[in-house]
Amino acid sequence: MYLHRLIYYSENKIRELGLPLAKELKAIIAAGHRNNPAAGVTGALVFNDQYFVGVIEGDRRRVSSVLVRIAGDRRNANLTILQAGPIEERRFDDWYSVYAGHSEAVDRIYLRFGLTQGLDPARMSGPSMLLLLESLSKLDARSLASHVTSAPDHVEVIKVSPVMSHLTHA
Ligand SMILES: Cc1cc2nc3c(=O)[nH]c(=O)nc-3n(C[C@H](O)[C@H](O)[C@H](O)COP(=O)(O)O)c2cc1C
């Protein structure tokens, strides 16, 4: 297997399409959970009302086919590749989903990356984004609990982070 990592961001178009945000986010996360582990794909999907930011690791053919699928999904647009290339080892051991809202823990992480206004992928380099995604995906349950209270719209979705296995049972 030729291990590859790809980092992308795109605009969240769910609201603009008039679709229910929480339901669609939940469906996207469920798709990742259903398909990624089976394809040996690890990584993370970080999202808020405005953006999706994703990192996908795995066999380069698999990584490419996941990206192609995402690029054709009307729930996002203007998909931009931040970084792509061969890697020696994975940085993610599972596929994580994280709501990038605001909480004390999350804001502290943003600050480390110079993000004073929250997640803004257009202002970040690939290497920096990788570290941010890693940090967000490692947030512990307590940080995520305060996370939940700050985003009532997304409660159901946030419950699945950082490991998504609860989602299919939610
Ligand atoms: C921003 C974004 C990220 C997504 N990430 C993934 C992913 O990592 N894996 C995946 O299988 N589907 C992902 N999807 C969903 C796919 O576009 C597609 O709906 C899904 O793979 C279809 O899965 P199914 O054939 O099992 O129904 C994503 C969609 C969006 C909008």
The ligand as a Gaussian input file, in Angstrom:
#p B3LYP/6-31G(d) Opt

LIG

0 1
 C      -17.414000      17.670000       3.337000
 C      -17.812000      16.256000       3.135000
 C      -16.976000      15.243000       3.596000
 C      -17.324000      13.917000       3.406000
 N      -16.479000      12.946000       3.839000
 C      -16.746000      11.654000       3.568000
 C      -15.834000      10.631000       3.925000
 O      -14.772000      10.870000       4.511000
 N      -16.175000       9.347000       3.609000
 C      -17.333000       9.039000       2.968000
 O      -17.573000       7.868000       2.701000
 N      -18.220000       9.986000       2.631000
 C      -17.956000      11.281000       2.905000
 N      -18.859000      12.250000       2.546000
 C      -20.145000      11.846000       1.953000
 C      -20.010000      11.523000       0.471000
 O      -20.026000      12.704000      -0.297000
 C      -21.150000      10.607000       0.011000
 O      -22.381000      11.189000       0.320000
 C      -21.065000       9.263000       0.696000
 O      -19.760000       8.744000       0.637000
 C      -22.036000       8.247000       0.068000
 O      -21.914000       7.090000       0.827000
 P      -22.756000       5.773000       0.498000
 O      -22.390000       5.398000      -0.914000
 O      -22.283000       4.784000       1.519000
 O      -24.188000       6.169000       0.681000
 C      -18.541000      13.592000       2.743000
 C      -19.371000      14.613000       2.293000
 C      -19.029000      15.929000       2.493000
 C      -19.932000      17.035000       2.004000

